[in-house]
Amino acid sequence: MAKQAITLKIAGKNYPFTIESGKEEAYRLAECEVNNYLALIKQQKIRNWSEQDYLAMAALKFAIANVKTRLDREPDADDLGRLERLDDELDAYLNSPGE
């Protein structure tokens, strides 16, 4: 796939990237989301926080969301139990003599 150069501005600083064509929208949406979240937490005006502190909290927020998404997708014990019962039912049905 073809590559294209873009520049994202995060926390007031420009960052150049070379990305696959067709992925620009995702990068632009991410840029917007990060900057919007930074603006939101900066409104709290936490004493003695630097730009790095705000960026660290933004990174933590997105990392937590990513981990939560992954954990939500993993089957839990109840899901595995239901799948095992369904597997048993399918085996019984497929291995039963025809009526």
C-alpha positions in Angstrom: 0.0 0.0 0.0 1.2 3.5 -0.8 2.6 5.7 2.0 1.8 9.4 2.7 3.4 12.0 5.0 1.2 13.7 7.6 1.9 16.0 10.5 -0.1 15.7 13.7 -0.2 18.4 16.3 -0.4 17.1 19.9 -0.2 19.4 22.9 0.9 22.2 20.6 3.8 20.3 19.1 4.0 19.0 15.5 4.9 15.4 14.9 5.6 14.1 11.4 4.5 10.6 10.4 4.7 8.5 7.3 1.6 6.3 7.3 -0.2 3.9 4.9 -2.6 5.7 2.7 -6.1 5.2 3.9 -5.2 5.4 7.6 -5.1 9.2 7.8 -8.6 9.5 9.2 -7.8 7.2 12.1 -4.7 9.3 12.9 -6.6 12.5 12.7 -9.4 11.2 15.0 -6.8 10.0 17.5 -5.0 13.4 17.3 -8.3 15.1 18.0 -9.2 12.8 20.9 -5.9 13.2 22.6 -6.0 17.0 22.3 -9.6 17.1 23.5 -8.8 15.0 26.6 -5.7 17.2 27.3 -7.9 20.3 27.2 -10.4 18.7 29.5 -7.8 17.7 32.2 -6.0 21.0 31.9 -9.2 22.7 32.9 -8.7 21.2 36.4 -5.6 23.4 36.8 -3.8 20.9 39.0 -1.0 22.7 40.9 2.6 22.0 40.0 1.7 19.8 37.0 3.8 20.2 33.9 2.8 19.5 30.3 4.5 16.1 30.8 2.2 15.3 33.7 -0.9 16.1 31.6 0.4 14.0 28.8 1.2 11.1 31.2 -2.4 11.2 32.5 -3.7 11.2 28.9 -1.5 8.2 28.0 -2.7 6.4 31.2 -6.4 7.1 30.3 -6.0 5.7 26.8 -4.0 2.7 28.1 -6.7 1.9 30.6 -9.3 2.1 27.9 -7.3 -0.2 25.7 -6.7 -2.8 28.5 -10.4 -2.6 29.5 -11.4 -3.3 25.9 -9.1 -6.3 25.7 -10.4 -7.7 29.0 -14.0 -7.2 28.0 -13.3 -9.3 24.9 -11.8 -12.2 26.8 -14.3 -15.0 27.8 -14.9 -15.3 31.5 -15.6 -18.6 33.4 -19.4 -18.2 32.8 -18.8 -17.9 29.0 -16.5 -20.9 29.0 -19.0 -22.9 30.9 -21.8 -22.1 28.4 -19.5 -22.9 25.5 -18.6 -26.3 27.1 -22.3 -27.1 27.6 -23.1 -26.1 24.0 -20.2 -28.3 22.8 -21.5 -31.2 24.8 -25.0 -30.7 23.4 -23.6 -30.5 19.8 -21.6 -33.7 20.4 -24.6 -35.5 21.8 -26.7 -34.4 18.8 -24.2 -35.2 16.2 -23.3 -38.6 17.7 -26.9 -39.7 18.4 -28.4 -42.4 16.1 -30.8 -40.9 13.6 -34.5 -41.1 14.4 
